[in-house]
Structures are given as C-alpha cells and as structure tokens.
Amino acid sequence: MSRPGAVTFKGTPLTLVGEAVKVGQSAPDFTVYYFEGGLKPIKLSDLKGKPSFISVVPSLDTGVCAIQTKKFNQELSALGDKVNALTVSLDLPFAQNRFCGAEGIKSMRVGSDYQNREFGQKYGMLIDELKLLARGVFVLDKDGKVAYSELVPEVTTEPNYEAALAALKKLL
C-alpha cells in the first residue's frame, strides 16, 4: 500500500509506503539493529513490559533530526528505566553509534532500519521517493498497544514534543 502526498519535504508532496499506524492498534512487530560491540537486533518483543517511546527520524546527520533526538534524550533521561526509549532511522548502526557518542545520547537506544526497511514499511513511515523514514513519534503501552502516533506532515519540521511526552507520562 502507498499513500501519495502523505508528507511533504520542503513543500514537495511525497509518498509513504505502508499503512499508517493508529492509536488503539497493536504495534506491528519489527527488527532494527544497533551497534554495541557488533550488530545486535532490537525487536518489538524487547520493548514489552514497560511503556515505550519510539522517535523516528530521516537521518541523525541533519539538523532537525539531531535536535529531535537530543531533546527527547534529555526529556526521557528523567524517567530512567521506567520506559524503553528508541530512535529509529535508516542511518547505518556505526554512524548512529558515532552520533550518540559525540552528542551524549544515553537515555535512548538508536536502531537502524537499514537492512530491509521493515520498520518503515510496517509503520507506514518509509518515504518511497527518498528511501528515508518520515519524521514521527509512537508511544506504546507495556503490552505493545499504540497509545500515541504522530506523523509530522512536513519532514523538515519538529514533532509535537509536549504531546508525545504527555502521552508517555499518562502510561507511567
């Protein structure tokens, strides 16, 4: 399934691959990879048991994505291990690891969807024309049910930080 015009990039309409994830549904299963002494998977099942916060960005090497990741990392640090926090992009795990080290990202794990773009397709976040992920946020309850879903309509703008964090805090 594709959704033409679902997002824009600098005003240009783009197509998203996959169905939109909606509040109330069970979160689709996925596998992304992170680097910690080697490539390791993160699956939806790894996030169950406590509320999860998933921030989705096109590339950590861009200004808005870096701002989003650093802002959520800072805000989520106060919650400690009460939540699972994950940022997903298509950057290679090695580049993600380098970014996190340079920027002091310690409250979020960063997973790459580079292998098969499974997350992007199952969450309806893969931009067909750019082969990057759209910008968004998902909050899942401890059982993996979607409690909050935001697809940012213009890829170059920031998400609604307050609404996403408020949705997460309701689950604590």
DOMARBA-974327 format. One record per residue: chain; residue number from 0; x, y, z of N, C-alpha, C, CB in turn. Coordinates in steps of 0.1 Angstrom, whole numbers, always signed. Glycine has a CB too. Example, Ala and Ser with C-alpha at 12.3 -4.5 7.8 and 13.67 -1.06 7.14 Angstrom:
PT   chain     n     n.x     n.y     n.z    ca.x    ca.y    ca.z     c.x     c.y     c.z    cb.x    cb.y    cb.z
PT       A     0    +132     -57     +78    +123     -45     +78    +132     -33     +78    +113     -45     +90
PT       A     1    +128     -22     +71    +137     -11     +71    +129      +0     +79    +141      -6     +57
This chain:
PT   chain     n     n.x     n.y     n.z    ca.x    ca.y    ca.z     c.x     c.y     c.z    cb.x    cb.y    cb.z
PT       A     0      +8     -12      +0      +0      +0      +0      +9     +12      +0     -10      +0     +12
PT       A     1      +5     +22      -8     +12     +35      -7      +2     +46      -5     +20     +37     -21
PT       A     2      +7     +57      +1      -1     +69      +4      +5     +81      -2      -3     +70     +20
PT       A     3      +2     +84     -14      +7     +96     -21      +4    +109     -14      +2     +97     -36
PT       A     4     +13    +118     -13     +11    +131      -6      +9    +130      +9      -1    +137     -12
PT       A     5     +13    +119     +15     +11    +118     +30     +20    +128     +37     +14    +104     +34
PT       A     6     +31    +131     +32     +40    +141     +38     +46    +150     +27     +52    +134     +46
PT       A     7     +52    +160     +32     +60    +169     +22     +74    +171     +27     +53    +183     +21
PT       A     8     +83    +173     +18     +97    +177     +21     +99    +190     +14    +107    +165     +16
PT       A     9    +101    +201     +22    +102    +214     +17     +91    +218      +7    +116    +216     +10
PT       A    10     +79    +213     +11     +67    +216      +3     +64    +207      -8     +69    +230      -2
PT       A    11     +73    +198     -12     +71    +188     -22     +64    +176     -17     +84    +184     -29
PT       A    12     +52    +172     -22     +45    +161     -17     +52    +148     -20     +31    +160     -24
PT       A    13     +52    +139     -10     +59    +126     -11     +50    +114      -7     +72    +126      -3
PT       A    14     +53    +103     -11     +45     +91      -9     +51     +82      +2     +45     +82     -22
PT       A    15     +43     +78     +11     +47     +69     +22     +43     +55     +18     +41     +73     +35
PT       A    16     +51     +45     +21     +49     +31     +18     +43     +25     +31     +61     +23     +14
PT       A    17     +32     +17     +30     +27     +11     +42     +15     +18     +48     +37      +9     +52
PT       A    18      +7     +11     +56      -4     +17     +62      +0     +25     +75     -14      +6     +66
PT       A    19      -8     +35     +77      -5     +43     +89      -8     +35    +102     -13     +57     +89
PT       A    20      +0     +36    +112      -2     +30    +125     -12     +39    +133     +11     +27    +132
PT       A    21     -22     +34    +138     -32     +42    +145     -33     +38    +160     -46     +39    +139
PT       A    22     -37     +48    +168     -38     +47    +182     -49     +36    +185     -43     +60    +189
PT       A    23     -46     +27    +194     -55     +16    +198     -51      +3    +192     -69     +20    +194
PT       A    24     -44      +3    +181     -40     -10    +175     -27     -16    +181     -38      -8    +160
PT       A    25     -25     -28    +180     -13     -35    +184      -2     -30    +175     -14     -50    +184
PT       A    26      +9     -26    +181     +21     -21    +173     +26     -33    +164     +32     -16    +182
PT       A    27     +29     -30    +152     +35     -40    +143     +48     -45    +148     +36     -35    +129
PT       A    28     +51     -58    +147     +64     -63    +150     +75     -57    +141     +64     -79    +150
PT       A    29     +87     -56    +145     +98     -51    +137    +111     -56    +143     +97     -36    +136
PT       A    30    +121     -55    +135    +135     -57    +139    +144     -46    +133    +140     -71    +135
PT       A    31    +151     -39    +142    +161     -29    +138    +174     -33    +145    +156     -14    +142
PT       A    32    +185     -26    +140    +198     -31    +145    +205     -19    +151    +206     -37    +134
PT       A    33    +213     -22    +162    +222     -12    +168    +235     -18    +169    +216      -7    +182
PT       A    34    +245      -9    +172    +259     -13    +173    +264     -12    +187    +268      -6    +164
PT       A    35    +268     -23    +193    +274     -24    +206    +283     -35    +207    +263     -25    +218
PT       A    36    +295     -33    +202    +305     -44    +201    +302     -54    +190    +306     -51    +214
PT       A    37    +293     -50    +181    +288     -58    +170    +273     -54    +167    +289     -73    +173
PT       A    38    +268     -59    +156    +254     -56    +153    +245     -65    +162    +251     -58    +138
PT       A    39    +235     -58    +168    +225     -65    +176    +211     -61    +173    +228     -63    +191
PT       A    40    +202     -70    +173    +188     -66    +170    +180     -61    +182    +181     -79    +164
PT       A    41    +171     -52    +178    +160     -48    +188    +147     -51    +181    +162     -32    +191
PT       A    42    +139     -59    +188    +126     -63    +183    +115     -57    +192    +124     -78    +182
PT       A    43    +103     -56    +186     +91     -52    +194     +91     -59    +207     +78     -53    +186
PT       A    44     +93     -72    +207     +92     -80    +219    +102     -76    +230     +94     -95    +216
PT       A    45    +113     -70    +226    +123     -65    +236    +117     -52    +243    +136     -61    +228
PT       A    46    +107     -46    +238    +102     -34    +244     +90     -36    +253     +98     -24    +233
PT       A    47     +84     -48    +252     +72     -51    +261     +76     -52    +275     +66     -64    +256
PT       A    48     +66     -49    +284     +68     -50    +298     +68     -36    +305     +81     -57    +301
PT       A    49     +71     -26    +297     +70     -12    +302     +67      -3    +290     +83      -7    +309
PT       A    50     +62      +9    +293     +59     +18    +281     +71     +21    +273     +53     +32    +287
PT       A    51     +68     +23    +260     +79     +25    +250     +77     +38    +242     +81     +13    +241
PT       A    52     +88     +45    +240     +88     +57    +232     +97     +55    +220     +93     +69    +241
PT       A    53     +91     +56    +208     +98     +55    +196     +98     +68    +188     +92     +43    +187
PT       A    54    +110     +73    +187    +111     +86    +179    +117     +81    +165    +121     +96    +186
PT       A    55    +111     +86    +154    +115     +82    +141    +120     +95    +134    +103     +76    +133
PT       A    56    +132     +93    +128    +139    +105    +121    +144    +100    +107    +150    +111    +129
PT       A    57    +145    +109     +98    +151    +105     +85    +166    +102     +86    +149    +117     +75
PT       A    58    +174    +111     +92    +188    +109     +94    +194    +117    +105    +195    +113     +80
PT       A    59    +201    +111    +114    +207    +118    +125    +217    +128    +121    +214    +108    +134
PT       A    60    +222    +128    +108    +232    +137    +103    +225    +150     +98    +239    +131     +92
PT       A    61    +213    +153    +101    +206    +165     +97    +202    +173    +110    +194    +162     +88
PT       A    62    +201    +186    +108    +199    +195    +120    +186    +191    +128    +198    +209    +115
PT       A    63    +175    +190    +121    +162    +188    +128    +162    +174    +135    +150    +189    +118
PT       A    64    +168    +164    +128    +168    +151    +134    +177    +151    +147    +173    +141    +124
PT       A    65    +188    +158    +146    +197    +159    +157    +190    +166    +169    +210    +166    +154
PT       A    66    +183    +177    +166    +176    +184    +176    +166    +175    +183    +169    +197    +170
PT       A    67    +158    +168    +175    +147    +159    +180    +153    +149    +189    +140    +153    +168
PT       A    68    +164    +142    +184    +170    +132    +192    +176    +137    +205    +181    +125    +184
PT       A    69    +183    +148    +205    +188    +154    +217    +177    +158    +227    +198    +165    +214
PT       A    70    +167    +164    +222    +156    +169    +230    +149    +157    +237    +145    +177    +222
PT       A    71    +145    +147    +230    +139    +136    +236    +148    +128    +245    +134    +126    +225
PT       A    72    +161    +127    +242    +171    +121    +251    +171    +129    +264    +185    +121    +245
PT       A    73    +171    +142    +264    +172    +150    +276    +159    +148    +284    +174    +165    +272
PT       A    74    +147    +149    +278    +135    +148    +285    +133    +134    +291    +123    +151    +275
PT       A    75    +137    +124    +283    +134    +110    +288    +144    +106    +299    +135    +100    +276
PT       A    76    +155    +113    +300    +165    +109    +310    +160    +110    +324    +178    +118    +309
PT       A    77    +150    +119    +326    +144    +120    +340    +135    +108    +343    +135    +132    +340
PT       A    78    +131    +100    +333    +123     +88    +336    +131     +75    +338    +114     +86    +324
PT       A    79    +144     +76    +336    +153     +65    +339    +148     +52    +332    +153     +62    +354
PT       A    80    +148     +41    +340    +145     +28    +334    +130     +25    +334    +152     +17    +340
PT       A    81    +121     +35    +337    +107     +33    +337    +101     +31    +323    +100     +45    +344
PT       A    82    +109     +35    +313    +104     +34    +299    +115     +28    +290    +100     +48    +294
PT       A    83    +111     +23    +279    +120     +19    +268    +120     +31    +259    +116      +6    +261
PT       A    84    +132     +36    +255    +133     +47    +246    +141     +44    +234    +138     +60    +253
PT       A    85    +136     +46    +222    +143     +42    +210    +141     +52    +199    +137     +28    +205
PT       A    86    +152     +55    +192    +151     +63    +180    +154     +54    +168    +162     +76    +181
PT       A    87    +146     +55    +158    +148     +47    +146    +151     +56    +134    +136     +38    +143
PT       A    88    +161     +52    +126    +164     +59    +113    +170     +49    +104    +174     +71    +116
PT       A    89    +173     +53     +92    +180     +44     +82    +195     +47     +82    +174     +47     +68
PT       A    90    +200     +55     +91    +215     +56     +92    +221     +43     +95    +219     +67    +102
PT       A    91    +233     +40     +91    +239     +28     +95    +242     +28    +110    +253     +26     +87
PT       A    92    +241     +16    +116    +244     +15    +130    +257     +21    +135    +243      +1    +135
PT       A    93    +267     +20    +127    +280     +26    +130    +279     +41    +131    +291     +21    +120
PT       A    94    +272     +47    +122    +271     +62    +122    +262     +66    +134    +264     +67    +108
PT       A    95    +252     +58    +136    +243     +61    +148    +251     +61    +161    +231     +51    +149
PT       A    96    +259     +51    +162    +268     +49    +174    +277     +61    +176    +276     +36    +173
PT       A    97    +283     +65    +165    +292     +77    +165    +285     +89    +169    +299     +79    +151
PT       A    98    +273     +91    +163    +264    +103    +167    +261    +103    +182    +251    +103    +159
PT       A    99    +257     +92    +187    +253     +91    +201    +265     +94    +210    +247     +77    +204
PT       A   100    +277     +89    +207    +288     +91    +215    +292    +106    +214    +300     +83    +210
PT       A   101    +292    +112    +203    +295    +126    +201    +285    +135    +208    +296    +130    +187
PT       A   102    +272    +132    +208    +262    +140    +214    +257    +136    +228    +250    +140    +204
PT       A   103    +263    +126    +234    +260    +122    +247    +246    +116    +248    +261    +134    +256
PT       A   104    +241    +109    +238    +228    +103    +238    +229     +90    +247    +223     +99    +224
PT       A   105    +223     +90    +259    +225     +79    +268    +211     +74    +272    +233     +82    +280
PT       A   106    +200     +81    +271    +187     +77    +276    +179     +70    +265    +180     +90    +281
PT       A   107    +184     +69    +253    +177     +63    +242    +187     +53    +235    +171     +73    +232
PT       A   108    +181     +42    +231    +189     +34    +221    +185     +39    +207    +185     +18    +223
PT       A   109    +194     +36    +198    +192     +41    +185    +193     +29    +175    +202     +52    +180
PT       A   110    +182     +26    +168    +182     +14    +159    +181     +18    +145    +170      +6    +163
PT       A   111    +187     +10    +137    +188     +12    +122    +178      +3    +115    +202     +11    +117
PT       A   112    +171      +8    +106    +162      +0     +97    +168      -2     +84    +148      +8     +96
PT       A   113    +181      -2     +83    +188      -2     +70    +187     -16     +63    +202      +1     +72
PT       A   114    +186     -27     +70    +187     -40     +64    +175     -43     +54    +187     -51     +74
PT       A   115    +163     -41     +59    +152     -44     +50    +140     -34     +50    +146     -58     +53
PT       A   116    +142     -23     +58    +133     -12     +59    +119     -17     +64    +131      -5     +45
PT       A   117    +120     -28     +72    +108     -34     +78    +100     -24     +87    +112     -46     +86
PT       A   118    +107     -17     +96    +100      -8    +105     +93      +3     +96    +110      -1    +114
PT       A   119    +100      +8     +87     +94     +19     +78     +82     +14     +71    +105     +23     +68
PT       A   120     +82      +2     +66     +71      -3     +58     +59      -6     +68     +75     -15     +50
PT       A   121     +62     -13     +79     +51     -18     +88     +45      -6     +96     +57     -28     +98
PT       A   122     +52      +5     +98     +47     +16    +105     +43     +27     +95     +58     +22    +114
PT       A   123     +43     +25     +82     +39     +34     +72     +47     +47     +72     +25     +38     +75
PT       A   124     +60     +46     +75     +69     +57     +76     +80     +58     +65     +76     +57     +90
PT       A   125     +80     +49     +56     +91     +49     +46     +87     +58     +34     +93     +34     +40
PT       A   126     +95     +68     +32     +93     +77     +21     +97     +70      +8    +100     +91     +23
PT       A   127     +88     +67      -1     +92     +60     -13    +102     +67     -22     +79     +57     -21
PT       A   128    +100     +80     -24    +109     +87     -33    +123     +89     -28    +103    +101     -36
PT       A   129    +125     +90     -15    +138     +93      -8    +144     +81      -2    +136    +103      +2
PT       A   130    +136     +70      +0    +141     +58      +7    +147     +61     +20    +152     +51      -2
PT       A   131    +140     +71     +27    +143     +75     +41    +130     +74     +49    +149     +90     +42
PT       A   132    +132     +74     +62    +120     +74     +70    +114     +88     +72    +123     +68     +84
PT       A   133    +101     +89     +73     +95    +102     +76     +97    +105     +91     +79    +102     +73
PT       A   134     +94    +117     +95     +95    +121    +109     +83    +117    +117     +99    +136    +111
PT       A   135     +84    +112    +129     +72    +109    +137     +76    +104    +151     +64     +99    +130
PT       A   136     +66    +101    +159     +67     +95    +172     +56     +85    +175     +67    +107    +183
PT       A   137     +60     +75    +181     +50     +65    +186     +52     +62    +201     +51     +51    +178
PT       A   138     +41     +61    +208     +42     +57    +222     +34     +44    +223     +37     +69    +232
PT       A   139     +40     +34    +230     +33     +21    +231     +32     +19    +246     +41     +10    +225
PT       A   140     +21     +12    +250     +19      +8    +264     +27      -4    +266      +4      +5    +267
PT       A   141     +27      -9    +279     +36     -20    +283     +33     -33    +275     +35     -23    +297
PT       A   142     +21     -34    +269     +18     -46    +261     +20     -44    +246      +3     -49    +264
PT       A   143     +25     -33    +242     +27     -30    +228     +15     -25    +220     +31     -43    +222
PT       A   144      +6     -19    +227      -6     -13    +221      -2      +2    +218     -19     -14    +229
PT       A   145      -6      +7    +207      -2     +21    +203     -11     +31    +211      -4     +23    +188
PT       A   146      -5     +39    +219     -12     +49    +228     -11     +63    +221      -6     +49    +242
PT       A   147      -1     +65    +213      +1     +78    +206      +8     +76    +193      +9     +88    +216
PT       A   148      +4     +83    +183     +10     +82    +170     +10     +96    +164      +3     +72    +161
PT       A   149     +22    +100    +160     +23    +113    +153     +32    +111    +140     +29    +124    +162
PT       A   150     +26    +115    +129     +34    +116    +116     +35    +131    +114     +26    +108    +104
PT       A   151     +47    +136    +114     +49    +150    +111     +47    +153     +96     +63    +155    +116
PT       A   152     +37    +162     +93     +33    +163     +79     +44    +169     +70     +21    +172     +78
PT       A   153     +52    +178     +75     +64    +184     +68     +76    +178     +74     +63    +200     +68
PT       A   154     +84    +170     +66     +95    +163     +71    +106    +172     +78    +102    +155     +60
PT       A   155    +107    +185     +73    +117    +194     +79    +113    +201     +91    +121    +204     +68
PT       A   156    +102    +198     +97     +98    +204    +110     +98    +194    +121     +83    +210    +108
PT       A   157     +99    +199    +133    +100    +191    +145     +86    +186    +149    +106    +199    +157
PT       A   158     +86    +175    +157     +74    +169    +162     +68    +177    +173     +76    +154    +166
PT       A   159     +56    +173    +178     +50    +179    +189     +56    +173    +202     +34    +178    +189
PT       A   160     +67    +178    +207     +73    +172    +219     +64    +171    +230     +85    +181    +222
PT       A   161     +57    +181    +234     +48    +181    +246     +38    +171    +245     +42    +195    +247
PT       A   162     +31    +169    +233     +20    +159    +232     +26    +145    +233     +13    +161    +219
PT       A   163     +37    +143    +227     +43    +129    +227     +47    +125    +242     +55    +128    +218
PT       A   164     +54    +135    +249     +58    +132    +262     +46    +131    +272     +68    +143    +267
PT       A   165     +36    +139    +270     +24    +138    +278     +17    +124    +277     +14    +149    +275
PT       A   166     +17    +119    +264     +11    +106    +262     +19     +95    +269     +10    +103    +247
PT       A   167     +32     +96    +269     +40     +87    +276     +38     +87    +291     +55     +89    +273
PT       A   168     +38     +99    +296     +37    +101    +311     +23     +96    +316     +39    +115    +315
PT       A   169     +13     +96    +308      +0     +90    +312      +1     +75    +314     -11     +93    +301
PT       A   170     +11     +69    +308     +12     +54    +310     +20     +50    +322     +18     +48    +297
PT       A   171     +26     +60    +328     +35     +57    +340     +28     +55    +353     +46     +67    +341
